[in-house]
């Protein structure tokens, strides 16, 4: 019994630290209950995609079901952080801004695959490639909705 | 004085029931592995509550049912921390609580590579009756399990376990290799073990319709694990080894079911281990706790 109590006493502070880090370390920026404020620096990771990755084309760009499938995948895996329609959420930035919408499909695919681990976005390579391309198709379709109302116009 | 176990364990059970039924859930894309680990960590801020069972046959003794609960929390995108509570029933003997484990996994590289390393460190505070067989290590063999619960539980073990997880994903397949080194903090030698795994979803493309029985929701695979002796006698002699096909079913409701019949590969191994598990991922658990204590809204 003493052993259980001792183990829990050891574990609890570390779990508390992990909870705290889970709150503060996800984005590198404070979060609010509303969508995150627009910050162009957040999208810097898109510029880091290697040339080879940028040039990849979406093999499902002519697949009529890709956007619908991508929408379901987005709801299941991305909406928690980026908002139901990609407008941005407590943890993740909006995906309806020019930085994302004008990025090459290969660039978006590269960010999905690699995540932005140090800033809280996990790698999504556990989704098979076709599913990541379906997500790219859906993300590109969000451009038709325009930037979210609460975000200022993107800076050039 | 009320026993701490009578407070802590029911408390955790109540918390788990509340968490899995009354909190927001996420669709999980969980791999089917039960012993092996891949390089994918829990999403930051999410809590996954998992229950696993292992039914094992025992030659020369009583069969057993070992069980454990895991609380897996994504502290950051590069750190997952996990608490285990273990127990077991040995038929015609007794049911006992066997220990606590605290596990941490750290992603070592920022980006995806052909091979992705993850460092694993675990502290175990258990007794000698632990039968969950979550890994093969050292010279652990089937006959070690013949000791009655009353005797085995008197043996207290404080162990540190280190693993290097090397995992690759290629054309929908995941391949993983785990190397294990464990040290009982008493005066015992380092023990070694391994786990190998391969898995793949039954379909790579997602359906454009919401569905429960779509092939992409099922992930099949196989894992193999066993001991590699200790620092004084490294090798395969007097070690046990298992191979186990796996199937995971990720339901849209946020639940994941896993099943795995395992087979002993030599005379030192249990002949048959049937494992199954159920888990549920809870989104934004960290935020909920933060708000509970007056954190950011």
Interface residues (C-beta under 8 A of the other chain):
Chain A: X1 X3 X4 X5 X6 X7 X8 X10 X11 X14 X15 X17 X18 X19 X21 X22 X23 X25 X26 X30 X31 X32 X33 X65 X68 X69 X70 X72 X73 X76 X77 X80 X90 X91 X113 X114 X115 X116 X117 X118 X119 X120 X121 X122 X123 X125 X126 X127 X128 X129 X130 X131 X134
Chain B: X3 X4 X5 X8 X26 X27 X29 X31 X38 X40 X41 X43 X44 X45 X73 X74 X75 X76 X77 X78 X79 X81 X83 X97 X99 X100 X102 X107 X110 X111 X112 X123 X125 X156 X169 X171 X172 X174 X201 X204 X205 X206 X207 X208 X209 X210 X216 X252 X283 X284 X286 X287 X289 X290 X295 X296 X297
